[in-house]
Amino acid sequence: MTNNKMTIKRKKRHNGKKTSASIMMLLQLMLIFISICLPSFTTISPLRAINAEEQPIDITNNNGHSNLLEGQRLFQLGNYKEATKFLWRAVLLHPSSSSSSAYTVNEAFAPFLQCYMHLDKLVDGMIFVAAESYLRGQDDMGDLYLQQALKHTDNGRQNSAVVRLKEIVSNNDNDGLMKFKLIQEVRDSVDVARVSTTKGDGAAGSAETTSSGISMQNGSSSTANAALKYDNGHDDIISSQYNNNENTNNYSLIAQKYQNYTPEQLYNMGTQYFNTHQKNYAEQFFQLSCIKSNTTLAIACTTAVYLRSNLCLWGVNGTDFERDMEVVRRVTRVEGERYRSVRQLRRTSTNNDDEEEDSEEEAMMIRKKMGISNLKAENDYILWNRATSVHPHMMLGYPLSNDDVVLKRYSSESLASLDELRARVERRTLLESQQQQQQQQQQQYNYGGAGGAVDERRSILELPDDLPYSVMEMRDKFVKKNEVYKSSKNLSKLESSSQSSSFAPIKVGFVACGFNSKAVLYLSHDMFRFFDPDIVEIHIFSTGQPDPPRFIEDTMRGVDWRQRVMDTVDYFHDLREYKGDHIGLARYIHDLEIQILIEWDGYARQGDRAGGLMALRPAPIQILHQEFLMTSGAQYIDYIVTDKNVSPLELEGLYTEKFLWLPNHFFMKGHAMQKELHPPRVEYLPKVEKGSKFELGVGSPQENACLSSNPLGRDSNDDQVSFVYCNFNKFLKHNPETVRSWIRILQQVPKSILCLLENPVEGIPNLRKFVTEASSSGDDTSDLNNRIHFLPWEKNPFDHQRRSYSLCNAMLDSYPYNGHTTAQDALYAGVPIITRSDGNEMSSRVSTSANVVLGLEEMNAYGGVNEYETIAIRLGTDKDWFASIRTKLIETCLQKNPMHPYWDALRYVNNFQNGLKAIWNNFLAGNEIQHVEVKEEREQGTLETEIVAREEKRKKARDERERMTSKDEL
């Protein structure tokens, strides 16, 4: 796709279960069968006997078999129009692996076309399938069904839909969006389920009542379900501002084209464009859905806000952005009032001891059900009836006031509360699949015995009695094992006197779907080289896919971070088969007797992360680390890894976890350990000649000028760029206040330029428009815009890091969502970071803490935006001061024997594992979970000989374990 236009004739794409190759192949075979055996077609695929008095099947939109059963029921009752809706869903939701399905595609597709035959509309059915195929990128399939429709109507005579579809797909003059819309119109005109629910004025039925309600959604749930779960019948929770401002006019054209679409259908359209990364179109459909629902479909409103933030669609001088932030605040506040409740874990007794004892037992049961450790001191537990309309990852970039920042915790809380429910849903799905396979094996196509299974699916299954696992039962087990271990080692009475000390290595697990070329592994994979085998035993639980070999070879130039981890940890568990089976994953981890489980996904990679896992409490201690820099909102997460600069005690109310405070900086970064990364030089290598081709590591930022041939936008190129400011974060992290600061900085530093990352490229015109509107009248705004330049994303992470050295004098940090990985890249390139230090969120204080550890606290703007600008302007105009700051930073990168604490990976690991040991010993002692502050054992940094010694120790331990394993096998 190019230029935001959707091309119907394009390379085939596979869209999960819904467009799998196996389904397409079966439909092709069925088409041949239909063309040969059309007269007797109505006799195939016998349906199970159904009593006409049966109640409707309880439908789960993302479960194909339940849709099939409901379609068959309606078919038997003669309700052919309504039956097509469920039968088509069953076709789309058929698993790609036939071995994991309780039905074949034919068992859904054949009666689907039978419905059209009973209605004397078989050709319409073929056109429906053809249109759906084109919309899903299955052009060959669309052509086949269109040709069959033409054949059976004498080249389309007397069937306008056939003629119309033929004209649309043959006309290459229409752009992608228009062709997409026209094909949708043809599909809707022959969708008998949709037509049957259409009102007299032509209004379409909701997404929930159309055959194509599942639409082109990636993932496991339909877009219809995604939209409708947000209770669109509740009172208006957003002001009517959208109905009275300029936004409404911006959507008038699209509103006219889709005037008969319901808010839910518009939401579905937005989701389709969102999934194909067409942000501009997605934003328009979500916004129109918001407006048409009178702002009651809150998920549409907040998703439109998120996309506008991505695209820098901030309105005239940022006025729309301020309204958008008010939407976020009001929605989350009202949803918190409606759906959040806080309950007491223990009632106070005023009568007798027996009542108090009963209350304590009840509290224990609630704690177990909620996955809350009995060692947590809090007497409240938090419940949400549904998730907020703003996802936690959306929240990270929104500049809420310090008074409103608690709303970000609310967003996390609500999602965390649903993880246990999600685990039950996944468990139900797994049981259904197993049950259906058994029935299929025993009965083949005899559906007579399926009634019991249907009844069981009418409610969400309860968890097995042992889940979530009991923290106290696990503690009792580990205390006993610790005593046995001490006895077996014949420890002296002095050594074994304390029950609260662990003597065996602590089993520590890291769980994530991102053990591949993700930022968290780029920063952190080196830490696994240095864990002391006498203190911890490291287990990796990876539920995601490895990187493709071609990607490793070409893009990564042979560097495979996943393999590096596998080569250094004690145990690497490749658990891709457990993706989606959170109960099975929890049992696997629990059975290995993992003592501390560390979560590395947070709320990133939604749909891939093991979302329900931590709620099932597979380990007695559970920790959030590194990836998601905000509270998890989960009371079943005990600790969050941080430091006192990022999370001072006075901000503990923003977190549901206790703090594990590390000294220095809480962020692991292995830059100084990776041979692919080059430390910075104080002196730049000179360019061979002015204007020569850019080469990484050669030339100063002023010479390279953000790779622009005319960086200052002047007629003459004689003027030298004076200073290069950079920000390589995605546009989601930008906002009007920050960009206004950048404008004022450029205005106060003559001949300076700003170098940004084009992420996304569609947002560049909007950002430039804002710069023009926000610039003061006294400045040449066109000249100012010419001093702002954009770079494409560098696919190789090592080249991306080195680019900071060659192109940037200083980084202007984002607020309140700091640069994280990009910030570490800049610092190791000798590029100082000016950051605001007046925020309370964890994600806003990462660079502040970094500058403190690096001895560059003068780069922290504790006074807010004005001080931020003052520091940046001075850095760009005071050459001596800039040189001293830059040299000081570079010296930290070059410091060896001992290493500087900021870049010292072994020192970080020692502190990290000492923190884990303190947490575990506190747990064994039965003490309440409290904040833990790690004190360094020594002030001196790591020597190179110590790095070699630790790696040799780990290798020796691995070799010995492998030898013992081989001996046991023999």
QUIQUI-V448962 format. One record per residue. RES is the residue in three letters. PSI is psi in degrees with one decimal (999 if undefined). Layout:
BEGIN
[[RES	PSI] [RES	PSI]]
END
This chain:
BEGIN
[[MET	138.6] [THR	154.2] [ASN	32.7] [ASN	19.5] [LYS	135.1] [MET	122.5] [THR	123.2] [ILE	-45.1] [LYS	99.3] [ARG	171.7] [LYS	139.7] [LYS	141.1] [ARG	151.4] [HIS	133.7] [ASN	65.9] [GLY	-145.3] [LYS	-31.9] [LYS	-27.0] [THR	34.5] [SER	152.3] [ALA	-35.0] [SER	-39.5] [ILE	-43.8] [MET	-40.1] [MET	-43.2] [LEU	-39.5] [LEU	-35.1] [GLN	-45.1] [LEU	-39.3] [MET	-35.3] [LEU	-44.0] [ILE	-41.9] [PHE	-43.1] [ILE	-42.6] [SER	-26.3] [ILE	-39.6] [CYS	30.1] [LEU	-43.8] [PRO	-34.4] [SER	16.6] [PHE	-31.5] [THR	-6.9] [THR	-6.5] [ILE	168.3] [SER	71.8] [PRO	140.2] [LEU	156.4] [ARG	149.4] [ALA	129.6] [ILE	131.9] [ASN	127.8] [ALA	-18.0] [GLU	-3.2] [GLU	145.5] [GLN	155.5] [PRO	144.6] [ILE	139.9] [ASP	109.2] [ILE	131.1] [THR	114.4] [ASN	-29.8] [ASN	16.5] [ASN	112.5] [GLY	-38.1] [HIS	-39.7] [SER	-35.8] [ASN	-39.0] [LEU	-46.0] [LEU	-41.8] [GLU	-39.6] [GLY	-41.2] [GLN	-39.3] [ARG	-46.9] [LEU	-34.8] [PHE	-46.2] [GLN	-30.4] [LEU	-3.4] [GLY	9.2] [ASN	72.7] [TYR	-37.4] [LYS	-49.5] [GLU	-31.8] [ALA	-34.0] [THR	-33.6] [LYS	-47.2] [PHE	-34.6] [LEU	-38.4] [TRP	-38.2] [ARG	-42.1] [ALA	-35.7] [VAL	-48.8] [LEU	-30.5] [LEU	6.1] [HIS	130.0] [PRO	149.6] [SER	-25.9] [SER	113.9] [SER	-24.6] [SER	-19.1] [SER	14.4] [SER	149.5] [ALA	1.9] [TYR	162.8] [THR	161.5] [VAL	-37.8] [ASN	-34.6] [GLU	-18.9] [ALA	-41.4] [PHE	-40.3] [ALA	-51.0] [PRO	-24.7] [PHE	-49.2] [LEU	-29.8] [GLN	-38.0] [CYS	-44.9] [TYR	-35.3] [MET	-43.1] [HIS	-30.3] [LEU	4.8] [ASP	41.4] [LYS	39.3] [LEU	-39.3] [VAL	-39.1] [ASP	-38.3] [GLY	-40.7] [MET	-40.9] [ILE	-38.2] [PHE	-48.4] [VAL	-39.4] [ALA	-46.2] [ALA	-44.8] [GLU	-39.4] [SER	-44.1] [TYR	-43.0] [LEU	-27.2] [ARG	6.7] [GLY	6.5] [GLN	72.1] [ASP	-37.7] [ASP	-43.1] [MET	-42.6] [GLY	-42.1] [ASP	-41.6] [LEU	-47.3] [TYR	-33.1] [LEU	-41.5] [GLN	-40.2] [GLN	-40.1] [ALA	-41.7] [LEU	-40.7] [LYS	-40.8] [HIS	-0.3] [THR	21.1] [ASP	58.7] [ASN	32.9] [GLY	1.1] [ARG	141.1] [GLN	17.7] [ASN	99.9] [SER	-31.6] [ALA	-40.0] [VAL	-48.2] [VAL	-43.3] [ARG	-45.0] [LEU	-38.8] [LYS	-42.4] [GLU	-41.7] [ILE	-49.6] [VAL	-18.9] [SER	-14.8] [ASN	113.0] [ASN	5.2] [ASP	-27.7] [ASN	143.2] [ASP	171.3] [GLY	-44.3] [LEU	-43.2] [MET	-42.0] [LYS	-40.9] [PHE	-47.2] [LYS	-43.1] [LEU	-40.5] [ILE	-38.5] [GLN	-41.3] [GLU	-41.5] [VAL	-46.6] [ARG	-45.4] [ASP	-32.0] [SER	-22.5] [VAL	5.6] [ASP	99.6] [VAL	-29.9] [ALA	-39.3] [ARG	-45.1] [VAL	-35.1] [SER	-22.8] [THR	2.9] [THR	136.4] [LYS	170.7] [GLY	-26.2] [ASP	5.5] [GLY	3.0] [ALA	136.0] [ALA	155.7] [GLY	167.9] [SER	164.9] [ALA	-28.2] [GLU	-18.4] [THR	21.5] [THR	151.2] [SER	-35.3] [SER	25.2] [GLY	-26.1] [ILE	-29.3] [SER	-153.8] [MET	50.9] [GLN	129.8] [ASN	155.6] [GLY	-169.6] [SER	-13.9] [SER	151.6] [SER	157.6] [THR	-33.2] [ALA	-47.2] [ASN	-39.2] [ALA	-38.2] [ALA	-45.2] [LEU	-17.4] [LYS	-8.7] [TYR	43.0] [ASP	70.7] [ASN	10.9] [GLY	-2.4] [HIS	170.5] [ASP	159.8] [ASP	117.7] [ILE	1.9] [ILE	144.7] [SER	164.4] [SER	24.2] [GLN	-34.3] [TYR	-20.2] [ASN	-5.6] [ASN	11.7] [ASN	-177.4] [GLU	-20.3] [ASN	-39.8] [THR	-42.2] [ASN	-33.1] [ASN	-23.4] [TYR	11.0] [SER	-39.0] [LEU	-49.6] [ILE	-30.8] [ALA	-36.6] [GLN	-41.7] [LYS	-33.0] [TYR	36.9] [GLN	-23.0] [ASN	3.0] [TYR	141.3] [THR	164.5] [PRO	-38.8] [GLU	-39.8] [GLN	-38.3] [LEU	-38.5] [TYR	-42.4] [ASN	-42.0] [MET	-43.6] [GLY	-39.7] [THR	-38.8] [GLN	-46.7] [TYR	-35.2] [PHE	-43.4] [ASN	-21.3] [THR	16.3] [HIS	30.8] [GLN	80.0] [LYS	-37.5] [ASN	-48.9] [TYR	-41.7] [ALA	-44.8] [GLU	-41.0] [GLN	-42.5] [PHE	-39.7] [PHE	-42.3] [GLN	-41.3] [LEU	-38.0] [SER	-41.4] [CYS	-47.4] [ILE	-46.1] [LYS	-26.9] [SER	5.6] [ASN	35.9] [THR	12.8] [THR	-19.5] [LEU	79.6] [ALA	-32.9] [ILE	-33.9] [ALA	-41.7] [CYS	-46.5] [THR	-30.2] [THR	-36.5] [ALA	-40.0] [VAL	-46.0] [TYR	-43.8] [LEU	-37.5] [ARG	-35.4] [SER	-40.5] [ASN	-37.6] [LEU	1.4] [CYS	35.7] [LEU	83.6] [TRP	0.9] [GLY	179.7] [VAL	114.2] [ASN	31.7] [GLY	7.0] [THR	-38.7] [ASP	-32.7] [PHE	-41.8] [GLU	-38.9] [ARG	-39.7] [ASP	-41.7] [MET	-31.5] [GLU	-35.9] [VAL	-47.3] [VAL	-45.5] [ARG	-48.4] [ARG	-43.5] [VAL	-48.7] [THR	-38.6] [ARG	-49.5] [VAL	-41.0] [GLU	-34.1] [GLY	-41.1] [GLU	-34.4] [ARG	-38.1] [TYR	-6.7] [ARG	135.6] [SER	146.2] [VAL	125.1] [ARG	154.8] [GLN	133.0] [LEU	-24.0] [ARG	128.3] [ARG	143.7] [THR	139.2] [SER	136.9] [THR	2.1] [ASN	-75.3] [ASN	169.9] [ASP	-31.5] [ASP	-40.4] [GLU	-39.5] [GLU	-40.7] [GLU	-42.1] [ASP	-40.0] [SER	-39.7] [GLU	-41.6] [GLU	-39.8] [GLU	-41.1] [ALA	-39.2] [MET	-42.1] [MET	-39.8] [ILE	-42.7] [ARG	-44.3] [LYS	-45.0] [LYS	-37.0] [MET	-5.5] [GLY	18.9] [ILE	131.1] [SER	137.9] [ASN	-12.0] [LEU	1.3] [LYS	134.6] [ALA	-22.6] [GLU	139.4] [ASN	8.5] [ASP	149.4] [TYR	148.4] [ILE	132.7] [LEU	140.3] [TRP	135.7] [ASN	-20.8] [ARG	165.2] [ALA	151.6] [THR	159.6] [SER	-12.3] [VAL	120.3] [HIS	146.3] [PRO	-36.7] [HIS	-29.9] [MET	-40.3] [MET	-30.8] [LEU	-37.8] [GLY	-2.8] [TYR	124.6] [PRO	76.0] [LEU	155.2] [SER	162.3] [ASN	-25.5] [ASP	-29.4] [ASP	-4.7] [VAL	-19.4] [VAL	-21.7] [LEU	-26.6] [LYS	-37.3] [ARG	-41.0] [TYR	-43.4] [SER	-43.9] [SER	-42.6] [GLU	-45.4] [SER	-40.3] [LEU	-38.9] [ALA	-36.6] [SER	-25.3] [LEU	-7.3] [ASP	-37.9] [GLU	-39.7] [LEU	-42.1] [ARG	-39.4] [ALA	-38.3] [ARG	-38.9] [VAL	-43.5] [GLU	-37.8] [ARG	-42.9] [ARG	-44.3] [THR	-41.6] [LEU	-45.1] [LEU	-40.7] [GLU	-45.9] [SER	-44.4] [GLN	-42.6] [GLN	-41.4] [GLN	-38.5] [GLN	-42.3] [GLN	-43.7] [GLN	-39.8] [GLN	-40.3] [GLN	-38.1] [GLN	-36.5] [GLN	-5.8] [GLN	-108.6] [TYR	19.8] [ASN	109.9] [TYR	8.5] [GLY	-27.6] [GLY	15.5] [ALA	-7.4] [GLY	-41.5] [GLY	-39.3] [ALA	-38.4] [VAL	-42.9] [ASP	-39.0] [GLU	-26.6] [ARG	1.0] [ARG	-7.3] [SER	154.8] [ILE	129.9] [LEU	146.3] [GLU	153.8] [LEU	152.5] [PRO	153.2] [ASP	-27.7] [ASP	0.1] [LEU	143.1] [PRO	154.5] [TYR	147.4] [SER	125.1] [VAL	-42.1] [MET	-35.5] [GLU	-39.2] [MET	-38.8] [ARG	-45.8] [ASP	-42.2] [LYS	-43.8] [PHE	-31.8] [VAL	-43.9] [LYS	-42.3] [LYS	-36.2] [ASN	-39.2] [GLU	-42.4] [VAL	-40.6] [TYR	-44.3] [LYS	-40.4] [SER	-40.0] [SER	-24.9] [LYS	-0.5] [ASN	46.8] [LEU	149.3] [SER	161.6] [LYS	-37.2] [LEU	-43.2] [GLU	-36.0] [SER	12.8] [SER	-25.1] [SER	123.5] [GLN	-20.8] [SER	12.0] [SER	131.7] [SER	130.2] [PHE	-27.4] [ALA	153.3] [PRO	138.9] [ILE	129.5] [LYS	111.6] [VAL	127.6] [GLY	141.1] [PHE	124.7] [VAL	133.7] [ALA	159.5] [CYS	-2.3] [GLY	34.2] [PHE	67.7] [ASN	-150.6] [SER	58.9] [LYS	159.5] [ALA	-39.5] [VAL	-34.7] [LEU	-33.7] [TYR	-44.6] [LEU	-35.8] [SER	-6.7] [HIS	-24.0] [ASP	-20.1] [MET	-28.0] [PHE	-10.1] [ARG	-17.2] [PHE	2.2] [PHE	136.9] [ASP	118.0] [PRO	-16.6] [ASP	-18.8] [ILE	-44.5] [VAL	151.7] [GLU	117.2] [ILE	128.6] [HIS	131.3] [ILE	129.0] [PHE	101.4] [SER	119.2] [THR	-1.0] [GLY	172.6] [GLN	147.8] [PRO	164.5] [ASP	145.7] [PRO	144.3] [PRO	-37.4] [ARG	-37.9] [PHE	-43.8] [ILE	-43.5] [GLU	-46.1] [ASP	-59.8] [THR	-45.5] [MET	-2.3] [ARG	44.0] [GLY	-3.0] [VAL	123.0] [ASP	100.5] [TRP	-36.4] [ARG	-44.4] [GLN	-36.6] [ARG	-40.3] [VAL	-44.8] [MET	-33.1] [ASP	-12.4] [THR	-27.3] [VAL	167.3] [ASP	-44.5] [TYR	129.2] [PHE	113.7] [HIS	107.3] [ASP	102.6] [LEU	41.2] [ARG	-30.9] [GLU	-13.3] [TYR	2.2] [LYS	124.0] [GLY	-15.1] [ASP	77.9] [HIS	-29.1] [ILE	-45.6] [GLY	-38.5] [LEU	-41.3] [ALA	-42.1] [ARG	-39.7] [TYR	-48.0] [ILE	-43.9] [HIS	-39.3] [ASP	-23.4] [LEU	-2.0] [GLU	45.4] [ILE	131.8] [GLN	-37.3] [ILE	124.2] [LEU	126.0] [ILE	125.0] [GLU	126.8] [TRP	10.1] [ASP	-36.2] [GLY	-130.5] [TYR	16.4] [ALA	162.1] [ARG	48.3] [GLN	133.4] [GLY	-25.5] [ASP	-30.4] [ARG	153.9] [ALA	74.2] [GLY	-36.4] [GLY	-1.5] [LEU	-56.3] [MET	-27.3] [ALA	-21.6] [LEU	-1.6] [ARG	55.9] [PRO	-16.5] [ALA	149.8] [PRO	-25.7] [ILE	128.9] [GLN	134.5] [ILE	142.5] [LEU	131.2] [HIS	129.2] [GLN	-54.2] [GLU	-52.9] [PHE	108.8] [LEU	66.2] [MET	166.0] [THR	146.3] [SER	-20.6] [GLY	8.0] [ALA	125.9] [GLN	-10.1] [TYR	1.4] [ILE	121.6] [ASP	-40.2] [TYR	154.8] [ILE	134.2] [VAL	125.7] [THR	-167.6] [ASP	171.5] [LYS	-20.6] [ASN	-34.8] [VAL	-44.2] [SER	74.8] [PRO	160.1] [LEU	-35.1] [GLU	-10.9] [LEU	12.6] [GLU	-22.8] [GLY	-15.8] [LEU	-3.0] [TYR	148.8] [THR	-12.4] [GLU	162.1] [LYS	157.2] [PHE	137.0] [LEU	96.5] [TRP	120.0] [LEU	149.4] [PRO	164.9] [ASN	-115.9] [HIS	139.1] [PHE	-16.2] [PHE	127.8] [MET	134.2] [LYS	128.0] [GLY	25.6] [HIS	-42.5] [ALA	-9.6] [MET	-15.0] [GLN	120.3] [LYS	-17.9] [GLU	-16.6] [LEU	133.8] [HIS	129.4] [PRO	154.5] [PRO	160.1] [ARG	150.8] [VAL	-42.7] [GLU	133.9] [TYR	143.5] [LEU	132.7] [PRO	147.4] [LYS	148.8] [VAL	-45.3] [GLU	154.1] [LYS	134.3] [GLY	1.8] [SER	161.7] [LYS	141.1] [PHE	137.1] [GLU	129.4] [LEU	133.0] [GLY	1.0] [VAL	133.4] [GLY	155.3] [SER	163.3] [PRO	-36.1] [GLN	-39.7] [GLU	-41.2] [ASN	-25.7] [ALA	46.0] [CYS	32.2] [LEU	25.1] [SER	139.0] [SER	-17.0] [ASN	67.4] [PRO	-27.4] [LEU	-2.8] [GLY	29.0] [ARG	164.8] [ASP	-32.8] [SER	141.8] [ASN	15.7] [ASP	-24.7] [ASP	130.5] [GLN	136.4] [VAL	134.4] [SER	-35.4] [PHE	143.7] [VAL	112.1] [TYR	148.6] [CYS	156.9] [ASN	116.5] [PHE	32.2] [ASN	160.9] [LYS	155.7] [PHE	-25.1] [LEU	-28.2] [LYS	-7.1] [HIS	158.6] [ASN	165.0] [PRO	-42.0] [GLU	-43.8] [THR	-44.9] [VAL	-34.1] [ARG	-38.6] [SER	-44.0] [TRP	-39.2] [ILE	-47.2] [ARG	-34.3] [ILE	-46.5] [LEU	-38.4] [GLN	-30.5] [GLN	-9.4] [VAL	93.6] [PRO	140.3] [LYS	17.4] [SER	158.1] [ILE	162.8] [LEU	126.8] [CYS	118.9] [LEU	167.6] [LEU	134.2] [GLU	85.0] [ASN	89.6] [PRO	161.9] [VAL	-28.7] [GLU	-20.0] [GLY	-12.0] [ILE	-48.9] [PRO	-36.6] [ASN	-38.9] [LEU	-41.8] [ARG	-39.0] [LYS	-42.4] [PHE	-41.1] [VAL	-42.4] [THR	-44.0] [GLU	-34.6] [ALA	-14.2] [SER	145.7] [SER	155.3] [SER	-18.8] [GLY	-7.0] [ASP	147.3] [ASP	100.5] [THR	-33.1] [SER	-38.5] [ASP	-39.3] [LEU	-43.9] [ASN	-32.3] [ASN	-15.2] [ARG	4.0] [ILE	126.8] [HIS	156.7] [PHE	138.4] [LEU	146.1] [PRO	162.2] [TRP	135.8] [GLU	117.4] [LYS	-38.9] [ASN	123.2] [PRO	-28.8] [PHE	-38.1] [ASP	-37.2] [HIS	-40.3] [GLN	-43.6] [ARG	-25.2] [ARG	-31.9] [SER	-42.3] [TYR	-42.5] [SER	-19.9] [LEU	-11.8] [CYS	134.9] [ASN	-41.6] [ALA	150.5] [MET	131.8] [LEU	107.2] [ASP	155.4] [SER	156.1] [TYR	132.3] [PRO	9.6] [TYR	90.6] [ASN	162.5] [GLY	135.7] [HIS	-76.4] [THR	-43.8] [THR	-31.8] [ALA	-42.6] [GLN	-38.0] [ASP	-43.4] [ALA	-45.5] [LEU	-39.3] [TYR	-5.3] [ALA	5.0] [GLY	26.8] [VAL	110.1] [PRO	153.3] [ILE	123.2] [ILE	123.3] [THR	148.9] [ARG	137.8] [SER	26.9] [ASP	9.1] [GLY	165.1] [ASN	-18.2] [GLU	149.2] [MET	-43.6] [SER	-14.8] [SER	-2.6] [ARG	8.5] [VAL	-48.4] [SER	-31.5] [THR	-48.5] [SER	-39.1] [ALA	-45.3] [ASN	-34.4] [VAL	-48.1] [VAL	-36.1] [LEU	-5.0] [GLY	25.3] [LEU	42.5] [GLU	-16.8] [GLU	-9.1] [MET	-4.1] [ASN	124.2] [ALA	81.1] [TYR	-23.3] [GLY	-0.4] [GLY	-154.3] [VAL	-38.0] [ASN	-41.5] [GLU	-35.9] [TYR	-46.6] [GLU	-40.5] [THR	-45.5] [ILE	-44.6] [ALA	-41.1] [ILE	-43.0] [ARG	-40.5] [LEU	-33.8] [GLY	-12.4] [THR	-20.2] [ASP	96.1] [LYS	-39.9] [ASP	-44.0] [TRP	-44.0] [PHE	-43.5] [ALA	-39.0] [SER	-40.1] [ILE	-47.2] [ARG	-44.0] [THR	-41.8] [LYS	-41.3] [LEU	-44.9] [ILE	-35.9] [GLU	-32.4] [THR	-33.7] [CYS	-34.2] [LEU	-12.3] [GLN	124.6] [LYS	154.6] [ASN	65.6] [PRO	162.0] [MET	156.4] [HIS	140.8] [PRO	-27.8] [TYR	-35.0] [TRP	5.2] [ASP	97.2] [ALA	-40.6] [LEU	-41.5] [ARG	-41.2] [TYR	-46.6] [VAL	-40.9] [ASN	-45.0] [ASN	-41.1] [PHE	-49.1] [GLN	-28.9] [ASN	-35.9] [GLY	-42.8] [LEU	-40.1] [LYS	-41.8] [ALA	-42.2] [ILE	-42.8] [TRP	-41.9] [ASN	-36.9] [ASN	-37.8] [PHE	-45.6] [LEU	-33.9] [ALA	-10.2] [GLY	20.2] [ASN	158.6] [GLU	149.4] [ILE	119.9] [GLN	167.6] [HIS	143.5] [VAL	124.7] [GLU	122.3] [VAL	126.3] [LYS	134.7] [GLU	141.8] [GLU	-24.1] [ARG	157.2] [GLU	-27.5] [GLN	140.9] [GLY	-178.2] [THR	139.8] [LEU	155.6] [GLU	-33.8] [THR	-30.8] [GLU	-34.3] [ILE	-47.5] [VAL	-43.6] [ALA	-42.0] [ARG	-40.9] [GLU	-39.1] [GLU	-37.0] [LYS	-43.2] [ARG	-42.4] [LYS	-41.6] [LYS	-41.6] [ALA	-40.8] [ARG	-44.7] [ASP	-42.0] [GLU	-41.0] [ARG	-43.3] [GLU	-36.4] [ARG	-43.2] [MET	-36.4] [THR	-43.9] [SER	-38.6] [LYS	-42.7] [ASP	-39.8] [GLU	-37.7] [LEU	999]]
END
